[in-house]
Amino acid sequence: MRLRAAVGTLVIGAMVLGCRADTNVTDPNEPSSGTFWTTSDGAIQGINATYNSLIRLGTFQRWQAFSYDIRSDEGFSPSPWTDLSNFNKFTFVTYDFDVNRDTWYETYLGIFRANQVIANVPGISMDATLRSRIVGEAKFIRALYYFHLMTLYGGNIPLQLTPSSPTDQPASAGDAAVWAQIQKDLTDAIPTLPAAYSGSDIGRATSGAAQGLLGKVLLQQRKWAEAAAQLQPIVQSGRYTLVSDYATNFTTAGKNNQESLFEVQFGNPELAGSQSIYGLNIAKMVGACGPSYCDGRPTRWFFNQFFPDTTNRAVYDSRLNATMFWNHPGENVYGQAFVNPGSGRNANDVFFKKYSEYNGTNGDQSWEASLNYKVLRYSDILLMLAEALNEQGQPAAAAPYINQVRQRPSVALTPLATSLNQAQMRDAILHERLVEFGLESQRWLDLQRQNLFTAVVGSDEGSPACAARTVKAAGCDAEFSFFVVGKTELLPIPQSEIDLNPNVKQNPKW
């Protein structure tokens, strides 16, 4: 998909809330707000700029991995960058720390751009179907962004639905209002979006992506029956299938494959921003030491979840080899030996592998990886549907959907029995999601949705406290010893936003 940042008013209000842009400075070569939104070309440039906001540090390019994965029991951070390490221990010296600040402001940047499209495109005289589609795409992206803000910051966020101005000071909206708007945006978008695209439009939001995200939004609110009602038709449509080889989802060959409902398009130089940052940065930050900085690593507990018997390393879930680098026969790191103390790799270490360019042999990982970020895959649809059914007391009906994921040809695990009770099936679903979606921004959502934050043991695998835990679906992570109930379930709103907008309430206990 060729997405170029649009000009004019889309560039002027870069930071939606908080930033006070000098709108008196104009470029005579740029179109004005009065002329930009008058043609179909302007509408296309506007929505392309909205997609462009997906490839920024605070959205999907880099920090997503820390906010959703490394903060969970799936990962930990031994980073020498103290503030980054502390972020994953739920500790801040300043609420304007890069990860938190970038996540807040760049998510609202995307909302700002979506709002301009939604407000201005309906008034353009152009092909009616294309016009409706573009507005639907903007509503999908706005819903996706508000979903992330809700799951990271909660309902104290402002709900901005019109193009913002430097003097706006919107108040905290509350959980109910934000969730309702997300659902409305997606419900509006579904009938306006096509089922698929071709050519340079591949990668835009489809009706399946919008319906799948709506199912996810409802599931996160524990609206089990409503979620199932959205997810079931996606399965019945037959449009999506699981790819045979799990690992190909995270390679250049697996971009926009038949398993993908929506992914962020990285690796196209035409997507580059003013600093030519356009590739996926995650692997450079959290990959294996040596080619990467290894600022985020898998917990030993997460690693052990791939083994039925942790005393037998010869038998394991094959998804492990696409998810992590670990020391076993045949393993190497970018063509080099796994064990390399000079690079910080020792025999017992494990590192994230997913989204890495590990097939290269030059010993290095590019900052700008030409790999797309998978936002919503068909395996997620299947497992969400299984969870929605199980939580309605239908564990036997849930089993076939889990088994489709378990019996992917490259995985080929024994099917789950339909005789499992609801609690057993819930644990099985959470385990399946854990090993299927490592480093895909799912684990924090799972812990949040199933109220498992307080069940995570604040001690690492191998400790007596971990061995004694009773809730097996929650993990062991020493960083959770810093978790404070009623506080660290949410991130703090950046202080710079609070200072500029007194109508925004800070989250509890921050």
N, C-alpha and C positions, 0 to 999 in steps of 0.2 A: 504494500500500500504506500503510495507516495504522499507523505504528509509533510507539508512545509509550513513553517510558522507564518501566520498571516500578519499583515502590517496594520498600521493605523491604530485604532482604538484597542485592538487586542494586545498591543505591545504596551500601551500607556498604562494601564492599571495593574501592573504585574502582580503585586501582592494584594490580594483582595481585601483583606481586613488588616488593619494595623499600619500598612505602608501608606505614606502620604506622597503620592507622585506629584511632580510639578507639571501640571497639565497646561501651563502657559507656554512651555517650550514645544515648538512644533517644527516639523521638517517639511519644507514646501514641496518636497518630492514624494511625500507620503500622502495617501488618500486620507481625507478627513472622515470623521464619524458620520457626517452628512452624506458622503458619497460612497463610502465603503459598502454599506448594507443596501445596495440598490440593484445588484445583479446576481445572477446565479453563480458567477465566478467568485464574487465576494462571499456568498454563502458557503461555497466549497472551501475557500481559503479559511473561513472562520471555523468550520468543523475540523479541518485539518490541523489548525492551530490547537484546537481542543484535544485532539489525539496526541499532539506533540507534548502536551503537558504530562502524559503518562510516562515519559522517558526521562524524568528528572530525578535527582538524588533522593528527594523526599517522597516520591511516589513509588515507581517500580524499579528504578535503576540500581539503587544501592541499599537504602536504609530499611526497606521492607523486610529484609532478612533478619535484621536485628530486632525490629519492633514485634514481629510475630513469631519468629523461630528461636533466635538466640535467647530472648527473654523467657521462653518457655522451658519446660523440663527436657526439651529436646537438645538444647545447646547451652554453652557457657562461653564467657569471654575472658581469656587470659591476656588481653591486649595491653601492651605497654602504654597505650594512650589511656591514661587513668580515667578520664571522663567517659570514654566508651566502655571500659570495663565496669565502671560504676553504674552506667545506664542499665546494664544487664543484671545489676544487683539492686535495681529499683532505688537508686541513690543519685541525687543531683547536687552539684555545687551551684549550678545555675539552671533554671528551667529553660533558658535559651540555648542550651547545649545543642550542637549541630543537628544531631539525629532528631531531637524533639522539635526544634525550630523549623528545620527543613520539611519535616513531615507535615506540620501544621500549615505553614505558609504555601508550600508548593501544592498541597492538596487544595487549598482554597484558590490558588492560581488557576487550577483546572476547573474549579467550580465557577470562577469569574468568567472564564472563556466560554464555558457551557451556557452560562446565563446570558451572555451576549448573543449567542446563536439562538437560544430559545426565545429571546425577546425580539430580535430583529428579523430573523429569517421569515417568519410567517407573513411579514408585510412586503416581501419581495415578489415581484411579478415574474414567475418562472414556472417550470414544469411542476405541477401540483404533487405528483408522486415523489419526485426528487426532493421537493421542499419538505414534505411530511417526513421522508426518510431522514433527512439531515437533522430535523428537530428531534426525531426519535433517537438518533445516535447521540445527540447532546444530552438528552434525558437519561440515556443509559449510563453515560460517563458520569454525569452528576450524581446519579444514584450510587454508582460504584464508589465514588469519592465519599459521599456521606455515609455509606456503609463502613468504610475504613475509619472515618472520624468517630462514628458511634462506637465501634468495637475497640477503639484505642482510647478515646477521650470521654465517651459517654455523652449524656444529653445536655451538658452545660455548653455545648458548642452553639454558635449562632447559626441560624438557618437563613441563609441568604439566597433568595430565589429570583432576584432581579439584578441587572448590572449595577455594581456598587460604585459609589463615588467616594472621594477622599474624606468626606465629612460623615459618612455612615458610621453608626455605632449600634449595630443590631444586638439585641439582648440574647442571653442564653435561651434556647428554645424548649428544652425538656425532651425526655425520651420519646413520649407519645407522638409529639409533633414531628420529630425527625423521622421516626420509623414510618409514620403515615405518609410522609412526603416521598420517602424512598420507594415505598410500595406504589404510590400513585405514579411516579415517574416511570417505573418499569411497566406498570399496567398500561400506561399511555403509549410506551415505546413499542411493545410487542406487536400490535397490529400494523405499525408503520414500517417495520423492518423486514427485509427479505429473509428467506431461509438460508440463502447462500449468496456469495459474490463470485465474480470471475476477474481475471486479469489483475490490473493494478489496484482494484478495490478489495482484493482478498485481505482480510484482517480487520475490516470494519465490523461493527457490532451487528449481529444477526438477531432474528426473532428468537432463535434457540438460546443465544447468549442471554438475552433479556429475561426469558422465562426461567432459565437456569439460575440466574442471579436472584430473581424474585423468589424462587424456591429456597435458595440459600438464606436470603433475608428473613423469610418466614420461619425457617428452621432455627435460625439464631435466636429468634424470639420464642422458641419452643411452641410455635403454632403448628403442631405436628400434622393435623389433618389438612390444613390449608397448604402446607409445604408439599405434602404428598400429591395434592391435587394439581400442583404446578409441575412437579417432577415426573409424574407418571406419563403424561403425554409426550415428554421428550424421549423417554425410553420406547414408548409405543410407536413413535414416528419412524424408527429405523434409520434415521439420518446419521446417527453417530455410532461408531464401534470402537472397541479397544484395539490398539495396534498390537501386533503379535509380540514384538520385542519392546518391553517396558522402557529400556534405556534410550531408545530412539526419540522418545518424547523430549529429551533434553540435549539434542544435538541439532546442528543446522539442517540435517536431513529430515528432522521431525517437525520442522516449522509448519504450522497450519495444517496438520494432518487430520485424519478422520476422527481422532479422539478429542480434538480441540474445539471447545465452544467459543472461547475468547482468549487471545494472548496478545501481549504488548509486543509490537514490532520493533525489534532492535537490529542494529547492524547495517542500516542504510545510511550512507553519508548524507543524503538529502534531509535526514532527520536532524542533523547536527544543529546545536544551538550556537550561541555566540562564542562559546569556548570549545567548540568542536567536540563536545561530549555526547556521544550517541550510542555507545555500546553498553552491554550489561556489565555492571561492575561487581556483582555479588561474588563471583568466584575469586576475583583478585583480593577481596576483603576476607573471605572465610574459607578459601580453599587450603590445600596442603602447604605447609611451611616450605619455603624455597621459591617455587613459582608464584606463591601467593603470600599474603601477610598473616594468614591464619588467626585473625582477630576474633573469630567466632569458631568454636569447635563443637562436635557432637559430645553429649554427655556419655559416660560409660554405660549408664542405664539405657539410653536410647540405642546404643550399639548392641547391647545384649538382647534387645527385643527381637532381633533378627534370627536368634538361635533358639531352637526348641530346648536344647541342653547346652548351657554355657561351658560345660566341661568338654564338649565335643565341637571343635571349631570346623570340622569337616562337613557338617550338615547345617545349612542355613538358608534363609529366604534369599533367593537370587536377586531380589531388588536391592540388597545391601551393596552389591558391586556397582550399581549405578548411583547409589546415594553417598557412599563413603569410600575413601582410600583407607585400607587397613592392611596390615602385614600378613600376607598369606602367599602361598606358592603362585608364582606368575604375576604378582602385583608389581607395578612400577609406578613412578610418578613422573609423567611427561617424558617417558623414555629413560628415566634414571632409577637407580635402586631405591626401594622404599626407605630403607634404613640409611640415613645420612645425617649424623649428628651436626655436621657443619651447617646444614640447612635447617636444623631444628627438628629433624624427624628421627624418632627413636622407635625401637621395636614394638612397644606397646601403645603407641599413639594411634589415634583415628582422626581423620579429617573429612570435611565435607567434599564431595566429588561432584554432586549434581550441579549442572550449569557450568562446569569447567570445560576448558578446551584440552582435555587430557589426552586426546589422540595425537597431539603434536609431540614432537621429539626435541624441541629447542630448549626445553627446560624452563620455560617461562609461560606465564599466563597474562594475556593482554588485559589492560584495563577495559578496553572496548570490545568485549566479546560479541561476536555476531550470532547471538543466540536469543531467541524470543523467550519472554517470560510467560509461562502458562498460568493464566488467571483462573480458568475454569475448564476442567477436563471431564470427559464422560465418566471416568471412574468415580469422580466426585458426585456426579448425578446419581449413579447407582448406589453408592454408599450413603448418600443423604436420604435417598428414598428408603433404603433399608432401615435407617435410623428412625425416620418418620413413621414407618409401619410398626417397628418394634415398640416405640414409645406409645403407640395406640394399643398395645397389647397383642400384637400380631407377629411374634418372633418367627413362626414357621413361614409366614409370607415374606419376611425379610431375608431369609437365608439364601434364596436363589440369586438375589442381586449381589450379595456379598460373594457368593461362589463364582459369579461371572468374573469378578476382579481377581479372585484367588486362582482361577483356572485359565488366566491369560497364558498362552503357550509358553512364554519365557519364564513364567512363574510356576505354574502347574503344581499347586498345593492341593492337599486333600480337601474335599468339600466339607463345609460345616454341616453338622447334622441339623435337621429340622426339628429335632426334639429338644433343643436348648430352650431353657426358660428365658423370660424377659431379661433378667439381670445378667445371665450368662451371655445372651446375645448382645446386650449393650457393651459388655467388656470385649466381646469379639469384634464388634464394629469399631470401637475405639482403637483396638490393637491394629486392625486392618488399615484404618486411616493413618495411624502413626507410621507404619512401614511403607505405605503407599505415597504419602505426601510429605516426607521429610524435606525441609527447606523450601516448602511451597506455601508458606504463610497460612497454614491450616491448624497447627497444633494449639496456638493461643486461643483460637476460636473454639476448638473442641473443649479445652479446659474451661473456658468461659461459659459455653452453652450447657455443659454438664455439671457446672458448679464444683469443679475439681481443684481450683486453685489452692484451697486450704488442705487438700489431701496430698499435695506434693510434699515429699519429705525433704527438709532442708539439710540434707546430708547426702553424700555421693554413694553410688553403688559400691558395695563391699563393706559398708558401715553397718553396725548392729541396728541402727535406727531404720535403715533402708530394708534390711532383711526382715524386720519386725512389722513392716507396714501392712495394713489390712486392705487398703483400697488398691488393688493391683493395676487399675486403669490409670492411676496417677504415678508419676515417676519419682526419681531421686536426683536431686540437684542441690548442691551446697549453696548455690546462689539464692535459693528460696528461703534460706535462714534470714534473709533481709526482707522477706515479704511481710507487709503489714495489712492485716485484714481491714477492709473498709477504706483503704487508701490506694494500695499499689495494684489493685485490679485495673485502675485507669492511669494514664499518663497525666502529668500536670499540664495545664494550658500554659504556653510560653508566657513568661512574665511581661515581655514586651507587648503582647496582645492585651493583657490585663491593664497595663499602664496606659495604653492608647484608647482602650474601650472599657470604661467603668461599668458598662451594662453586662459584661461577661463575668460570670461567677467562676471562681477558681474551684477545682475539684476538691472533694472532702479530704481534710487532713494535710493537704499540700500547702 
